[in-house]
Amino acid sequence: MKTSTEPDFFVQDYITITKDPRTELVVAIGGTERAAGILQRVGGFLNAPGNGRDYHRLPHGLPVEQQRLKATTASHALLAAGHSVYLDPALNTLTTPDSERETALRYLAQLSERASRAERATEIAEILTEIAGPAEGLLPLTREVVVRAWIACSRHLKTVVEDADPVSQLANTADTLSRAAHQILFARNHAARAPQKSAPATTPPSPAGQLAAPTNRLR
């Protein structure tokens, strides 16, 4: 007798549309034959042989915006037809820059809150790593944006600028951000090595230090 209340799901009936990081191709995996027809007719996906089961992909050489547009169009057509679809947010043309900005602002607010509530040196070290970590730290990523902006400004202006020009000073700003990240990482390492404070131990009073309760005797 089957007592489980869990429903039965057919995983292959779900369609996942995402971008393969190795090939840079937009692929759609899963779905029924009806879903395959929608992918081909509406999104321009091509049928491709896979390991055990065929999948669909967009043609080679499509510009990124064309990839996003076709993936978004196909996903909405599938949803309208009653299929279950997961669309990679990076391919969703309906994702607005404002929502990404709000996500970044929430992350910064949460980071600030964590810093204000940190009680251990290791917690502080983790926060400083998120700020200045060489791979995905906020400061190195900000420096990269500043450098790219400086290169773009210099290319579009097509003029030789003096050292005092605000555009040329962007290079100095990038160096300042690098030094700031280095100093923060130095503080991070110091915090990570700092001994942790332990809660003060409460020592029970020794029996010798306890005074016997006074007794009243009638004489």
Sine and cosine of phi, psi and omega as CSV:
sin_phi,cos_phi,sin_psi,cos_psi,sin_omega,cos_omega
0.00,0.00,0.77,-0.64,-0.05,-1.00
-1.00,0.05,0.88,-0.48,-0.05,-1.00
-0.96,-0.27,-0.17,0.99,-0.05,-1.00
-0.93,0.38,0.67,-0.75,0.04,-1.00
-0.99,-0.14,0.06,1.00,0.00,-1.00
-0.95,0.32,0.72,-0.69,0.03,-1.00
-0.96,0.27,0.33,-0.94,0.05,-1.00
-1.00,0.00,0.78,-0.63,0.04,-1.00
-0.88,-0.48,0.65,-0.76,0.11,-0.99
-0.97,-0.23,0.98,-0.20,-0.16,-0.99
-0.85,0.52,-0.61,0.79,-0.06,-1.00
-0.93,0.37,-0.22,0.98,0.06,-1.00
-0.96,0.26,-0.27,0.96,0.04,-1.00
-1.00,0.08,0.63,-0.78,0.00,-1.00
-0.94,-0.33,0.77,-0.63,0.08,-1.00
-0.92,-0.40,0.85,-0.53,0.03,-1.00
-0.92,-0.38,0.90,-0.44,-0.06,-1.00
-0.51,-0.86,0.10,-0.99,-0.01,-1.00
-0.95,-0.30,0.85,-0.53,-0.01,-1.00
-0.95,0.31,0.86,-0.50,-0.07,-1.00
-0.92,0.39,-0.39,0.92,-0.04,-1.00
-0.98,0.18,-0.70,0.72,-0.08,-1.00
-0.98,-0.20,-0.22,0.98,-0.06,-1.00
0.91,0.41,0.31,0.95,0.04,-1.00
-1.00,-0.06,0.58,-0.82,0.11,-0.99
-1.00,0.04,0.86,-0.51,-0.08,-1.00
-0.85,-0.53,0.50,-0.87,0.08,-1.00
-0.85,-0.53,0.83,-0.55,-0.07,-1.00
-0.87,-0.49,0.68,-0.73,0.03,-1.00
1.00,-0.06,0.01,-1.00,0.02,-1.00
0.98,-0.20,0.25,-0.97,-0.01,-1.00
-1.00,-0.04,0.01,-1.00,0.05,-1.00
-0.90,0.44,-0.56,0.83,0.05,-1.00
-0.90,0.43,-0.67,0.75,0.05,-1.00
-0.91,0.42,-0.60,0.80,0.03,-1.00
-0.88,0.48,-0.64,0.77,0.03,-1.00
-0.89,0.45,-0.62,0.78,0.02,-1.00
-0.92,0.39,-0.68,0.73,0.02,-1.00
-0.85,0.52,-0.68,0.73,-0.05,-1.00
-0.96,0.28,-0.67,0.74,-0.11,-0.99
-0.98,0.21,-0.68,0.73,-0.11,-0.99
-1.00,-0.04,-0.68,0.74,-0.10,-0.99
-0.99,-0.11,-0.19,0.98,-0.03,-1.00
0.97,0.26,0.38,0.92,0.02,-1.00
-0.97,0.25,0.47,-0.88,0.02,-1.00
-0.94,-0.35,0.62,-0.78,0.05,-1.00
-0.96,0.28,0.70,-0.71,-0.03,-1.00
-0.67,-0.74,0.63,-0.77,0.01,-1.00
-0.95,0.32,0.70,-0.71,0.02,-1.00
-0.86,-0.51,-0.07,-1.00,0.00,-1.00
-0.99,0.15,1.00,-0.06,0.00,-1.00
0.99,-0.11,-0.47,0.88,0.00,-1.00
-0.41,-0.91,0.61,-0.79,0.00,-1.00
-0.93,0.38,0.40,-0.92,0.10,-0.99
-0.72,-0.70,-0.03,-1.00,0.02,-1.00
-0.82,-0.58,0.50,-0.87,0.03,-1.00
-0.55,-0.84,0.37,-0.93,0.12,-0.99
-0.99,0.17,0.38,-0.93,-0.02,-1.00
-0.88,0.47,0.42,-0.91,0.07,-1.00
-0.90,0.43,0.48,-0.88,0.17,-0.99
0.98,0.18,0.14,0.99,0.03,-1.00
-0.96,0.30,0.67,-0.75,0.12,-0.99
-0.87,0.50,0.41,-0.91,-0.06,-1.00
-0.85,0.52,-0.68,0.73,-0.03,-1.00
-0.91,0.42,-0.57,0.82,0.07,-1.00
-0.92,0.39,-0.62,0.78,0.07,-1.00
-0.87,0.50,-0.73,0.68,-0.03,-1.00
-0.90,0.43,-0.67,0.74,-0.03,-1.00
-0.90,0.43,-0.72,0.70,-0.02,-1.00
-0.92,0.38,-0.64,0.77,0.01,-1.00
-0.91,0.43,-0.68,0.73,0.01,-1.00
-0.91,0.41,-0.69,0.72,0.01,-1.00
-0.88,0.48,-0.70,0.71,-0.01,-1.00
-0.90,0.43,-0.67,0.74,-0.04,-1.00
-0.90,0.44,-0.64,0.77,-0.01,-1.00
-0.95,0.32,-0.56,0.83,0.07,-1.00
-0.91,0.41,-0.63,0.78,0.04,-1.00
-0.91,0.40,-0.68,0.73,0.02,-1.00
-0.89,0.46,-0.66,0.76,0.00,-1.00
-0.90,0.43,-0.47,0.88,0.01,-1.00
-1.00,0.07,0.02,1.00,0.07,-1.00
1.00,-0.09,0.16,0.99,0.01,-1.00
-1.00,0.04,0.41,-0.91,0.08,-1.00
-1.00,-0.07,0.81,-0.59,-0.13,-0.99
-0.72,-0.69,0.67,-0.74,0.23,-0.97
-0.93,-0.38,0.84,-0.54,0.04,-1.00
-0.93,-0.36,0.81,-0.58,0.06,-1.00
-0.82,0.58,0.81,-0.58,-0.01,-1.00
-0.82,0.58,-0.48,0.87,0.01,-1.00
-0.93,0.38,-0.31,0.95,0.00,-1.00
-0.99,-0.17,-0.06,1.00,-0.09,-1.00
-1.00,0.07,0.93,-0.37,-0.01,-1.00
-0.95,0.31,-0.23,0.97,0.00,-1.00
-1.00,0.06,-0.08,1.00,0.09,-1.00
-0.97,0.24,0.86,-0.52,-0.09,-1.00
-1.00,-0.07,0.46,-0.89,0.08,-1.00
-0.86,0.52,-0.51,0.86,-0.02,-1.00
-0.89,0.46,-0.63,0.78,0.00,-1.00
-0.92,0.39,-0.59,0.80,0.05,-1.00
-0.92,0.39,-0.62,0.79,0.03,-1.00
-0.91,0.42,-0.67,0.75,0.03,-1.00
-0.89,0.45,-0.60,0.80,0.05,-1.00
-0.90,0.45,-0.68,0.74,0.02,-1.00
-0.90,0.43,-0.64,0.77,0.01,-1.00
-0.92,0.40,-0.62,0.78,0.05,-1.00
-0.90,0.44,-0.63,0.77,0.02,-1.00
-0.89,0.46,-0.69,0.72,0.01,-1.00
-0.90,0.43,-0.64,0.77,0.03,-1.00
-0.90,0.44,-0.66,0.75,0.03,-1.00
-0.91,0.40,-0.60,0.80,0.03,-1.00
-0.91,0.42,-0.65,0.76,0.04,-1.00
-0.90,0.43,-0.65,0.76,0.02,-1.00
-0.91,0.42,-0.66,0.76,0.04,-1.00
-0.88,0.47,-0.64,0.77,0.00,-1.00
-0.91,0.42,-0.62,0.78,-0.03,-1.00
-0.95,0.32,-0.42,0.91,-0.04,-1.00
-0.98,-0.18,-0.03,1.00,-0.05,-1.00
-0.88,0.47,0.73,-0.68,0.01,-1.00
-0.90,-0.43,-0.31,0.95,-0.01,-1.00
-0.89,-0.46,0.46,-0.89,0.00,-1.00
-0.89,0.45,-0.54,0.84,0.01,-1.00
-0.91,0.41,-0.57,0.82,0.06,-1.00
-0.91,0.42,-0.66,0.75,0.03,-1.00
-0.90,0.44,-0.66,0.75,0.01,-1.00
-0.88,0.48,-0.63,0.77,0.02,-1.00
-0.90,0.44,-0.66,0.75,0.00,-1.00
-0.91,0.41,-0.70,0.72,0.02,-1.00
-0.90,0.44,-0.53,0.85,0.06,-1.00
-0.91,0.42,-0.65,0.76,0.03,-1.00
-0.91,0.42,-0.46,0.89,0.01,-1.00
-0.98,0.19,-0.69,0.72,-0.19,-0.98
-0.84,-0.55,0.14,0.99,0.01,-1.00
-0.81,0.58,0.68,-0.73,-0.11,-0.99
-0.89,0.45,-0.44,0.90,-0.07,-1.00
-1.00,0.04,-0.84,0.55,-0.10,-0.99
-0.79,-0.62,0.39,0.92,0.04,-1.00
-0.94,0.35,0.43,-0.90,-0.03,-1.00
-0.89,0.45,-0.68,0.74,-0.03,-1.00
-0.92,0.38,-0.74,0.68,0.06,-1.00
-0.86,0.51,-0.62,0.78,0.04,-1.00
-0.92,0.39,-0.62,0.78,0.06,-1.00
-0.90,0.43,-0.64,0.77,0.04,-1.00
-0.87,0.49,-0.65,0.76,0.01,-1.00
-0.88,0.47,-0.64,0.77,0.04,-1.00
-0.90,0.45,-0.68,0.73,-0.01,-1.00
-0.89,0.45,-0.68,0.73,0.01,-1.00
-0.89,0.45,-0.70,0.71,0.00,-1.00
-0.91,0.42,-0.61,0.79,0.04,-1.00
-0.91,0.42,-0.64,0.77,0.03,-1.00
-0.89,0.46,-0.69,0.72,0.01,-1.00
-0.90,0.44,-0.68,0.73,-0.01,-1.00
-0.91,0.42,-0.68,0.73,0.02,-1.00
-0.89,0.46,-0.70,0.71,-0.01,-1.00
-0.89,0.45,-0.60,0.80,-0.02,-1.00
-0.95,0.31,-0.65,0.76,-0.08,-1.00
-0.98,0.19,-0.52,0.86,0.01,-1.00
-0.95,0.30,-0.56,0.83,0.04,-1.00
0.81,0.58,0.63,0.77,0.04,-1.00
-0.72,-0.69,0.45,-0.90,0.09,-1.00
-1.00,0.09,0.87,-0.50,-0.08,-1.00
-0.96,-0.27,0.47,-0.88,0.06,-1.00
-0.98,0.21,0.27,-0.96,-0.01,-1.00
-0.88,0.48,-0.48,0.88,-0.04,-1.00
-0.99,0.14,-0.12,0.99,-0.01,-1.00
-0.90,0.43,0.66,-0.75,-0.03,-1.00
-0.85,0.53,-0.57,0.82,0.00,-1.00
-0.92,0.40,-0.69,0.72,-0.01,-1.00
-0.92,0.40,-0.43,0.90,0.00,-1.00
-0.95,0.33,-0.22,0.98,0.06,-1.00
-0.88,0.48,-0.55,0.83,0.04,-1.00
-0.90,0.44,-0.65,0.76,0.05,-1.00
-0.92,0.40,-0.58,0.82,0.04,-1.00
-0.89,0.45,-0.64,0.76,0.04,-1.00
-0.88,0.47,-0.66,0.75,0.04,-1.00
-0.90,0.43,-0.63,0.78,0.03,-1.00
-0.88,0.47,-0.65,0.76,0.04,-1.00
-0.90,0.43,-0.59,0.80,0.04,-1.00
-0.91,0.42,-0.69,0.72,0.01,-1.00
-0.91,0.41,-0.62,0.78,0.03,-1.00
-0.90,0.44,-0.66,0.75,0.03,-1.00
-0.89,0.45,-0.64,0.76,0.02,-1.00
-0.89,0.45,-0.67,0.74,0.00,-1.00
-0.92,0.40,-0.63,0.78,0.01,-1.00
-0.92,0.39,-0.63,0.77,0.05,-1.00
-0.91,0.41,-0.58,0.81,0.06,-1.00
-0.88,0.47,-0.68,0.73,0.05,-1.00
-0.92,0.40,-0.59,0.81,0.04,-1.00
-0.87,0.49,-0.72,0.69,0.00,-1.00
-0.89,0.46,-0.62,0.78,0.01,-1.00
-0.91,0.41,-0.66,0.75,0.00,-1.00
-0.92,0.39,-0.60,0.80,-0.02,-1.00
-0.92,0.39,-0.49,0.87,-0.01,-1.00
-1.00,0.02,-0.17,0.99,-0.07,-1.00
-0.92,0.39,0.66,-0.75,0.04,-1.00
-0.91,0.41,0.60,-0.80,-0.02,-1.00
-0.99,0.17,0.65,-0.76,0.05,-1.00
-0.98,0.21,0.73,-0.68,0.04,-1.00
-0.97,-0.25,0.46,-0.89,0.00,-1.00
-0.92,0.39,0.67,-0.75,-0.02,-1.00
-0.88,0.48,0.74,-0.67,-0.01,-1.00
-0.98,0.20,0.63,-0.78,0.04,-1.00
-0.99,-0.14,0.88,-0.48,-0.03,-1.00
-1.00,-0.05,0.85,-0.52,0.01,-1.00
-0.92,0.40,0.56,-0.83,0.00,-1.00
-0.90,0.43,0.65,-0.76,0.00,-1.00
-0.95,0.31,0.46,-0.89,0.00,-1.00
-0.86,0.51,-0.55,0.84,-0.04,-1.00
-0.93,0.38,-0.45,0.89,-0.04,-1.00
-1.00,0.08,-0.09,1.00,-0.02,-1.00
-1.00,0.08,0.70,-0.72,0.01,-1.00
-1.00,-0.08,0.71,-0.71,0.02,-1.00
-0.93,0.36,0.58,-0.81,0.02,-1.00
-0.91,0.41,0.70,-0.71,-0.02,-1.00
-0.91,0.43,0.57,-0.82,0.03,-1.00
-0.86,-0.50,0.61,-0.79,0.05,-1.00
-0.98,-0.19,0.86,-0.51,0.01,-1.00
-0.92,-0.40,0.62,-0.79,0.07,-1.00
-1.00,0.03,0.76,-0.65,-0.01,-1.00
-0.95,-0.30,0.00,0.00,0.00,0.00
